[in-house]
Amino acid sequence: MHPLRVYVPGLSYHVIQRGHNRSAIFDQPCDYEFLVALVRYAAHRYATDVHAFAVMNNHYHLIATPTHNRALARTMEGIDAGYTRYYNRKHGRTGTAWNARYKAKPIEDETYWLTCLRYVELNPVSAKLVRAAELYRWTSFRVHAFGEFNDWLVPHALYTALGDTPTERQMAYRAMCPVSDTVVHLPQCLTP
């Protein structure tokens, strides 16, 4: 039995979950859509504020802040169990869809929070899936950089502090992000 995971309410975490054997588990748009819908549902149900996401073909990232000490663990249980059931039904298989338990690294300072946001949202550019982050549909980049409508992501105070208006925040965030083909690296000790 795994030990109980308890997280600090109000502290953001960079959450990473990888497919079993690092294999692709998101093959079609409906797979990505289903995972995003699960994230939205579980975060609301278990009181976790999700600020950013990126869904790649064999893993996903979240930046999330639990509102109570079990919120993030319950949210992740809901997401991972729900996607495993979906994936197994779709592919006629059994067992877990995931490589291991998810990782959730605390984001304990402001600079790292913004670096992590860029890292998550620019992941498709770093992986050379697209030349520009706004071309990839399965991240929250367009919400932060261009104000694309989203009714479930919760703006974090560090993002809202980038400007007094939505337009100012979006411009400031775009200025922080490489234009294209540039890899954003996390500090070595913080790399997932």
N, C-alpha and C positions, 0 to 999 in steps of 0.2 A: 504494500500500500504506500502511495506517495504521501509525503508530508503535506499538511495543509498549507496552502499558499495564502499569505496575508500581505496586503499592500498598504502603503501609507495613503490615507485619503488626502486628496488635494495635490499629490505629487504625480507628475506625468511619468509615463513609462514608454519606452520604445519596445514594442512587442513584435517578435518575429516568429513565424511558424512555417516550417518547410514540409513539402510532400515527402512521403515514404521513399527512402533511398534517393532523395533529392530529385525524384522523377516528376515529370509534368503531371499536374492534377487539375489544371484549368486548360481545357482543350478548345472550347467553343465559347462564344459570347455568353451563352446561357449559364455556363459554369461561373464566369466572372460575376454576372448579374446575381446569381444565387448567393455567392459568397458575400457580396456587398449588401444584399438584402438581409442576410443573416447577421452581419455586423450591425447594421442599423437596428434590427429587431432586438438582438441580445443586449446591445449597449443601452437601449431605452429600458428594456425590461429589468436589467440588473443595475441600473444607475451608474453607468460609466460614460464619461464624456469622451467621445472620440473626436480628435482634432484633425487628424490626417490619416491617409491610407494609401497604399500602393499594392495592387495585386499583380504579381508576375505569373509566369506559367507554372512555376514549381514552388512558389512561396508567396507569403504576403507580409506586409508591414502595417502596423498601426502605431499612432501616437495617441495614447489614451490616458485619462486621469480618472481614477476611481473616486466615487463620492463616499464610500465606506470601505472598511478593510477587506471585505470579501467580494466587492463589486467586480473587480477586474478578473478574479479567478472564476466567478460565476459567468461572466460575460464570455470568457474564453472557452469554458466548458460548453456553453450553448453554441458558440460558433463552430468549434471543432467537432463536437458530436453531431451537430446538424449537418455539417458538410460531409462528414464521413458517411452518414446514412444516405444522403443524396448521391454521393459518388459511388457507393457500393451498389445501390439500386440501379444506377445508370449503367454500371459496368459488370453487373452480375458477379460481384466478388464479396468477400468478407474481410474482416480485419480493419485496422486503422488506415486512414488515408495519410497520416502524418508520420514523420520520421521519428519524432520524440515529443516530449512535452514542449510546449511553447517556451520561448525565452522572453523575459520582461526585464529590461534594464532600466533602472531609475535614471531620470534626467534631472540632475541636481543643480544645474546652473543655467543662467539665461543664455549664455553664448552657446552652450551645448544644445539647448532646446532648439534654437534657430538653426544650428548646424544639422541637427537630426531631422528637422522638418525638410530642409533642402535635400538631405541624403535620401529620405524616404520618397519624396516627390520626384526627384531626378533619377531615381533608380532605373527607369526604362531607358534613359539616355546613357547612363553608365553601362548598362547591359547591351547597348547598341541596338535596341529594338526600334528606336526612333531617333531622329536628329535633333528634335526639339521637344521638350516636355509636354507642351500643349497639344501635341499630336497623339499622345497616348491617352486613351479613354479611361483606364482603370486606376487612376490616381486622383487625389484631391488637388493637384496642382492648379487646374483651371479655376477652382474655387478661390484659392488664395491669390493667384496672379492676375486673374481677369474678372473675378466677381461672378463666376458661373453660379447659377442658382443651386442651392443645396439646402434642404430643410431639416437635415439631421446632424450634420457636423456642428460641433460646438466651437466657436472661435475662442482661442486661448488668449489670455491677457497679454502675452508677449507678442503675439501677432497683432492684436488690436493696438498695441502701443507703437506700432510702426508708422501710424499716421492718424490724423484727426478725422478723416473721412474714409469711406471705403476706397475711393479712387486713390487717395494718398497712400493707403496701406498696400494696395495692389501694385502701385508704381514702386514703392520702396522694396517690396518683396521681389518683384521682377529684377530690380537693380542688384539684389543680393544673389540672384540665380545666374549661373552661366548661360549664355545664349544657346549653345548647342555643342554636342560632342565633347563636353568637359565632364570629367568625373569628379564628384564631390566625395572626399574621403573623411571619414570620422577619425578622430584621434585614435591611434593604434590600440590603446587600452580600452576603448569603448566600442570597437568594431564588433558587430554581431557574430 
